[in-house]
């Protein structure tokens, strides 16, 4: 699988499941596995959740 940001190779484990977060080793971008069909995965940008601090 290639990173949508920098086109580097992202290795996705065989036992990875939908909803799991993977990171690009080159640019550090985080992606969520949106769907998986055998060895074919679809990635989407992982949502960044900030601190709520009770506001």
C-alpha positions as CSV (number, residue, x, y, z in Angstrom):
1,X,0.0,0.0,0.0
2,X,1.3,3.5,-0.8
3,X,0.9,6.5,1.3
4,X,-1.6,9.0,-0.1
5,X,0.5,11.9,1.1
6,X,4.1,11.0,0.1
7,X,3.7,7.8,-1.9
8,X,6.0,5.8,0.4
9,X,5.3,2.2,1.1
10,X,3.1,1.5,4.2
11,X,3.2,-2.1,5.4
12,X,-0.2,-3.2,6.7
13,X,-0.2,-6.3,8.8
14,X,-2.2,-9.3,7.6
15,X,-4.2,-9.3,10.8
16,X,-5.1,-5.6,10.7
17,X,-8.8,-4.8,11.0
18,X,-11.1,-2.0,9.8
19,X,-10.8,1.0,12.1
20,X,-7.2,0.3,13.0
21,X,-4.7,3.2,12.6
22,X,-1.5,2.8,10.6
23,X,1.2,5.4,10.2
24,X,3.5,6.2,7.3
25,X,7.1,5.5,8.2
26,X,8.4,8.4,6.0
27,X,6.0,11.4,6.5
28,X,4.4,10.3,9.8
29,X,0.8,10.8,8.5
30,X,-1.8,8.6,10.3
31,X,-4.5,6.7,8.4
32,X,-7.5,4.7,9.4
33,X,-8.2,1.4,7.6
34,X,-11.6,2.3,6.1
35,X,-12.2,-1.1,4.4
36,X,-10.4,-4.3,3.8
37,X,-11.1,-7.0,1.3
38,X,-8.3,-9.7,1.5
39,X,-5.0,-7.9,0.8
40,X,-6.7,-4.8,-0.6
41,X,-7.2,-2.0,1.9
42,X,-8.7,1.5,1.6
43,X,-7.2,4.2,3.8
44,X,-8.7,7.4,5.0
45,X,-7.0,10.2,7.0
46,X,-7.3,9.5,10.7
47,X,-9.3,12.0,12.7
48,X,-7.2,13.9,15.2
49,X,-9.0,14.3,18.5
50,X,-7.8,17.2,20.6
51,X,-8.0,17.6,24.3
52,X,-11.4,18.8,25.5
53,X,-10.3,20.4,28.8
54,X,-14.0,20.5,29.8
55,X,-15.0,23.4,27.6
